[in-house]
Amino acid sequence: MGLVTIACASYAQAPNYSFLATTGTYTPLVGGTTVVLTYNGAANNDDGITTPANAVPIGFTFNYNGIDYTLIKPCANGFASFSTTALANNTDDWSNNLNAGPAANQRPLIAPLWDDMDMGGGSVTYALSGVAPNRVLTIQWANCKWDYNASAAISFQLKLYETTNVIEFVYKQEAGAVVGTSGGGASIGISGTAGGAFLSLDGAGTSPNVSSTIETSNILTKPATNQIYRWTPYCTASATNTIGEKISNFTYNTINNNSASTAGYENFTSATTTVSLFPASTLPFSVSVSSFIPADQVVIFIDFNQNGVFTDPNETVFTSTLPLASGTVTGNITIPALSAAVLQGRTIMRIRLHDGTGVSSAPCGTSTGGQVEDYSVNIQPCFAGLIATQPANTSICNNGSGTITVGTTGTGLTYQWQVSTNGGGLYTNISNAAPYSGVTSNTLLITGATPAMNGYKYRVVINGICTPPNLTSTGATLSVNNPAAITANPSNAIVCEASPASFTVVASGSSPTYQWQVSTDGGFNYTDIPGATGATLSFAAVTNDMSLNRYRAKAIVASCGSVTSGAAILKVNPLPAVTLSSAPLSQLQPGLTTTLYTTSNPAGASYVWMNNGTVVPGATASTYVANLNGFGVYTVKVTDVNGCSSTTSKLAITAIPGNTLFIYPNPTTDGIFHVRLYSLILSDRRTITIYNSAGAVVAKKEFPTSSSFEDTIFDLGKIAPGVYIVEVKHLHENKSAVGKLIIK
C-alpha cells in the first residue's frame, strides 16, 4: 500500500527528470583544463563565476530540459549555469537558492553542492572523455572548502552524458570540517529557466527524497565517497493537432485539473496534492476529452522504477478501449506495492490522448492529434497510526494556558480530543470553543483554565487512512494550580563551626516544591544548591568558609512559576583555639604537686576536666592542681564565650621513676603513716614488713601494685614509741628497699 502525491499546476514547470541515488566510483580528473573563474576585485577564491567568454565547451550538444546547449559556466560556489549572460561584477551571490537564485538571467542551472564555497587550496577543472556519440563532460570541484573559511571538506564532479542527456553528481569526502563562518548549508538539485521551477534533494544521504515544491537549502552532511545522484530526462511527447482533441480535465481523487491550453504537451509536475492508496491501491480517475472522436484513445503511464522511461513491465497503468463511447474516459489506476520495480519517492505520471494515428499509444514522440500531460507522483508507504508518546499529565496555573500533546507516527492521521469531567468515567468530544483550540490536531491548547477544571482528564481519538478505527490514547489529568506565596521566610542562624544548621521556609499554593539557593558574595548572585529541594535546608556540620553566606528558597508551583523568599544569613563562629600545659612539673612523686593550665581564644567560659576519659569532680576552672593521686592523661573541654567548644590535646601526668622509699609522716606521733615505693610494672606483688629494734616483726602486708606509687597505710598506734625498720620486698625477685620509722 502507498501514499501518492500528484502535482497539478502548469506554472513554474519543474525540470522533467527522474532521479536515482546510486553508487559508483569517483575517479579524479588527471590533466584536466582549469576553469577560468572571475572574481570581484582580488582573486580571493570566493564567489567566482565563469564569464560567457570563458564558458566551458561541453564538446557536444547537450539537451537540458528540452533546450540544446554547447556551453556551460561553472561557479566556485558549487553550481554550473547554462546562461550566456554575465552576472554584475562577474561574481556570484553566495546565498544558495534553487527556487529563485542567483539571478533570473543565470537560469537554468545545475547544483551538485551549492553553498558559500571557497576554492582556496582547491581547483575547478574540466575534461571531455569518450568518443561520439557517447562522450562525457566532467567538471570537477577538488578540495573544496565548505563553506567560506572552512577547511577542505569535499570534492565533487558534475557529469554530462552525450545522447542520453543524463546528468550525474559524484562525490568524494575529504578531511576537514564542513562549516566555516558564514554558510547555513547547501542545496543539491537542478532548476529550470523560470523562478520556482526546480527539483531539490532533501538531504545528502543514500536515498534522499526529491521535491519540486520545497527547496532544502541547509544540507550540512557530506555525501558519501562514491555517492552518485543521477538525473535522467524523460522523453518528449506531444501532438501536432489538438483542436477538438485535447484533455480538458483530469480528475484523480483530490485532483480536479482543468486546462484550456491547445499545446501539444502540458507540464503539471509542480504543485502537489495527496492521494491515499490505503486500504486499496486502486483509485478511480476520469479524463475529459474536448470534441472527442470515437477513434481517440487514452493511455496512462507511471515510471514506477524511476529510471526515466515508461516502457518497463506494468508501467502502462491504463489503456482505454475503442471506440470511445463519450468524451469522458473513466477507469482505475492501480499502484503496486513497493518493490524493486516500484520505488518510493517522486516519479512521473504521463497521460496521452491520441487519435489512433502517428505514434499512437507509445509514451514518447509526437502523434498527429491529441495531447500529452505530465504529473508528479510521490509514492510513499502508508503506515498505520501508532502512539509513540501518550498525552502526559499537565499542570496549568489558574487562569493560565497550556497544552496537551500526543506523539504519533502514521499516514494521514486525524485527531479528535475528548474530555472527561468525572475522572475518566465518560468522555465527550471537544469543539474549538473557549477554553479549547486545536481539538483536531495532535496538540490541544487550553486557554484560561479555571479551578473547576482541576482533575479533568483528556484523551485523543485517532483515525487515519492506514489506521484501524478510533485508536484512542490514554487519559491525561489536568491540574489547575494556585501560585506559590511565601508565608514565612527563613531566619538568620548563628552556630559554631562543625555544628548542624538549618533554615526553613513556609509557602502557600498548590503543593509547592522548593529550590534552595546560596549567595557567597553578599547577596549579589545566587546559585542553586544541588539536592536542596525540601522546605528545610539542613547542614550536618557547617564550616568557617560558610560564614556570612546567604540562603533563600524558591517556592515553585508547576505551570505557575516561582516566588523567592527573603534571605537568611548564616554566622559561623569558629571553635576556640585551646591549649593545655603543666607547671612546674609533668612528673610527680610523693610530696610534689603541679598545676595544669588551659588557654582559650576566644576566652573560655566553662571547663570540663577529664582524667583518663573520666570527669574530674569539682574541676571547673581554667587551672587544676594535680598531686600523687592525679596520675593519668588529662584533656579539657573548653566552651568559649560564644558557646563553641573545643577539647585540648592530651597531657600526661606521670610518676618520677626511682628507688626512694617514702615513709611519711616520719616521725609519727600517733603511729599512723604511709609507705610508697615507685613501681615500674603495675600488678607486681609486694610485701611490707615492719620490724622493731629487736628484729621482731610487728606488722606485715602483702598486696599487688595498682599505681606507680602504691599507697599503703599502717596504723601502729598501739605499739611502743621507738625506731622501727620498714622493709618493702618484691615477692618474686627478693629485691627490697629499707627505711627507718620513728614513732614518738
WOBEL-V733628 format. One record per residue. PHI is phi in degrees with one decimal (* if undefined). Layout:
# WOBEL-V733628
phi=[PHI:PHI]
This chain:
# WOBEL-V733628
phi=[*:-154.3:-120.1:-116.8:-116.4:-124.6:-86.8:-149.2:-138.2:-96.1:-83.3:44.9:-65.1:-68.4:-54.9:-92.3:-132.6:-91.4:-126.8:-143.8:-96.5:-145.4:-126.9:-156.8:-135.2:-84.4:-110.0:-61.3:-68.6:-119.8:73.0:-69.3:-87.7:-73.3:-76.3:-84.3:-103.0:-106.9:-113.0:-83.5:83.3:-63.5:-76.1:-97.8:66.1:-124.7:67.0:-79.0:-139.8:-77.8:-79.7:-54.4:-66.7:-106.4:-59.4:-79.1:-72.4:-69.4:96.4:-159.7:-82.6:-113.3:-95.9:-115.4:55.1:91.9:-122.2:-84.9:-136.5:-121.9:-131.1:-146.7:-114.1:-70.7:-123.7:-59.5:-88.4:90.3:-138.0:-136.1:-113.0:-88.5:-67.1:-103.2:-106.0:-82.5:-73.7:-58.8:64.2:56.3:-127.3:-85.1:-70.3:-70.2:-78.3:-71.7:-162.2:-64.3:-70.5:-138.9:-109.0:-76.5:-158.1:-57.3:-81.7:-104.6:-89.6:-80.0:-146.9:-124.3:-126.6:-65.6:-165.0:-99.1:-157.0:-80.0:-76.6:-134.0:-94.0:-60.1:86.7:-118.0:-155.3:-119.0:-133.5:-146.1:-156.0:-104.8:-130.0:83.6:-126.0:-59.6:-99.0:-125.3:-80.2:-134.6:-95.0:-115.8:-109.1:-120.7:-102.9:-104.5:51.7:-80.2:-83.6:-117.3:-111.1:-56.0:73.9:-81.1:-89.4:-57.6:-123.6:-162.4:-121.9:-154.7:-130.8:-110.8:-117.7:-115.4:-103.3:-67.5:75.1:-77.9:58.5:-75.2:-115.7:-129.8:-110.8:-125.5:-127.6:-143.2:-70.5:-119.2:-68.9:121.8:-78.4:-80.5:-99.5:-100.1:-113.7:-127.6:-80.6:-114.2:124.3:-105.5:-112.9:-130.0:165.8:-134.7:-131.6:-90.2:-73.2:-88.5:-61.6:86.4:-104.5:-160.5:-129.1:-125.0:-81.1:-90.9:179.6:-122.5:-88.0:-81.3:-146.6:-70.9:-86.2:-118.3:-132.2:-101.1:-122.1:-121.5:-88.6:-97.9:-125.2:-130.6:-71.2:-127.8:-105.2:-68.8:-60.4:-66.5:-59.6:75.8:-70.2:-123.5:-112.3:-113.6:-116.4:-113.1:-74.0:-77.5:-64.6:-80.0:-148.3:-163.9:-144.8:-89.6:-137.7:-108.7:-66.2:79.1:-131.4:-139.1:-85.4:-96.2:-155.3:-127.9:-123.0:-151.6:57.6:-86.6:-83.8:-145.6:-104.3:-95.9:-145.6:-104.2:-65.2:-104.0:-65.6:-68.2:-137.2:-129.2:-106.9:-117.7:-100.9:-98.9:-55.2:-113.2:-137.9:-97.8:-120.8:-85.3:-117.3:-125.1:-83.5:-113.1:-92.6:-114.4:-131.6:-78.8:-143.1:-145.2:-122.7:-95.5:-110.0:-78.7:47.8:-62.0:-116.5:-51.9:-77.9:-64.4:-142.6:-110.5:-126.9:-120.5:-122.1:-134.1:-80.2:-62.5:-93.5:58.1:-103.8:88.5:-130.0:-112.9:-102.4:-74.1:-53.9:71.1:-86.8:-89.0:-94.1:-159.7:-138.3:-75.0:-87.8:-109.5:-81.5:-69.0:-86.4:-155.7:-82.2:-120.2:-103.7:-122.3:177.3:-129.6:-114.0:-109.3:-99.7:-66.1:-64.1:-60.0:-162.2:-63.9:-95.3:-130.8:-93.1:-75.5:121.5:-77.1:-149.1:-114.6:-105.9:-116.8:-112.8:-116.1:-104.7:-138.3:-100.3:87.4:-116.6:68.6:-68.4:64.5:-88.7:-68.9:-73.9:-119.7:94.2:-114.1:-99.6:-69.1:-131.1:112.6:-163.4:-126.6:-128.9:-113.4:-131.3:-89.7:-125.6:-106.7:-86.7:-131.3:-65.7:-108.2:-113.0:-66.3:-67.3:-133.0:-92.9:-82.8:-134.6:-70.3:-57.1:-99.7:-52.7:-131.7:-111.8:-130.2:-71.1:-49.2:71.1:-99.4:-124.7:-167.0:-129.8:-126.4:-124.9:-113.5:-100.4:-133.4:-128.7:144.4:-102.5:58.4:-81.2:-120.8:-133.4:-143.5:-81.9:-129.8:-127.9:-120.2:-100.0:-125.1:78.4:103.0:-71.5:-143.3:-112.9:-130.8:-64.9:-103.8:-104.9:-76.6:-146.2:-48.8:-97.2:-115.1:-152.4:70.3:-71.7:-115.3:-117.0:-79.4:-127.8:-92.0:-104.3:-112.8:-120.8:73.2:-64.7:-115.0:-56.2:-64.8:-87.3:-59.3:92.5:-59.8:-117.4:-130.6:-141.2:-129.2:-103.1:-116.6:-131.5:-169.8:-66.2:-116.1:-111.0:-55.4:-60.0:57.7:-67.6:-118.6:-79.0:-75.5:-88.0:-108.8:-93.2:-95.1:-110.9:-102.3:-104.1:-95.6:-66.9:-79.1:-142.4:-78.7:-105.0:-150.2:-80.7:-65.7:-99.0:-59.9:-135.2:-121.5:-138.5:-88.7:-52.7:73.0:-95.6:-72.3:-148.8:-151.1:-132.7:-130.0:-121.6:-125.4:-135.9:-95.8:117.0:-83.9:45.3:-66.5:-104.7:-131.8:-139.5:-80.6:-130.8:-128.3:-120.7:-107.4:-123.5:80.1:100.2:-75.9:-131.5:-125.5:-128.9:-66.1:-97.9:-56.1:79.3:-89.8:-125.0:-102.7:-68.9:-117.5:-99.5:-124.0:-122.2:-72.6:-156.5:-80.1:-118.9:-60.7:-72.7:-87.3:-62.4:73.5:-62.0:-110.1:-126.7:-141.8:-127.4:-96.8:-97.3:-119.2:-119.0:-51.7:74.3:-105.4:81.7:-144.1:-125.9:-117.0:-75.0:-67.8:-96.0:-107.5:-100.4:-98.7:-106.4:-108.1:-85.5:-70.1:-70.4:-64.6:-89.0:-123.3:-134.1:-138.0:-143.4:-130.0:-156.9:-89.3:-128.8:-120.8:-128.3:-129.4:-142.7:-50.5:97.1:-111.7:-133.5:-143.8:-109.7:-98.7:-121.9:-116.1:-124.2:-148.5:-136.9:-61.7:-59.9:-72.8:-112.9:-151.2:-138.2:-126.3:-91.8:-127.4:-124.4:54.8:82.3:-114.2:-61.1:-85.9:-58.3:79.3:-89.9:-128.9:-101.3:-78.7:-126.4:-150.5:-97.2:-105.7:-122.9:-58.7:-89.3:-111.9:-60.3:143.3:-101.3:-103.9:-136.8:-133.4:-88.7:-107.4:-104.9:-87.0:-68.1:-91.7:85.0:-96.4:-122.9:-137.9:-111.3:-68.6:-70.6:-77.9:-135.0:-98.0:-107.0:-125.7:-86.1:-86.0:-62.8:174.0:-107.4:-72.3:-95.6:-103.0:-124.5:-157.0:-68.4:-148.9:-72.4:-114.9:-95.0:-113.8:82.2:-99.2:-153.9:-111.7:-125.7:-137.1:-143.3:-60.7:-123.2:-71.9:-114.6:-74.7:75.6:-63.3:-104.3:-135.3:-127.4:-116.6:-120.8:-106.8:-112.6:-87.0:-66.3:-88.3:89.9:-85.1:-77.8:-108.5:-161.9:-154.7:-137.4:-121.3:-158.9:-88.7:-86.5:-117.8:-146.6:-61.2:-119.7:-62.7:-92.5:-118.1:-106.2:-117.4:-125.9:-111.8:-67.4:-97.9:-98.9:-73.2:-60.9:158.2:-103.3:-124.3:-102.8:-109.1:-117.1:-109.6:-127.9:-72.1:-65.5:-103.9:-98.7:58.1:-82.3:-145.5:-128.3:-128.1:-145.1:-101.9:-127.7:-111.0:-109.6:-95.8]
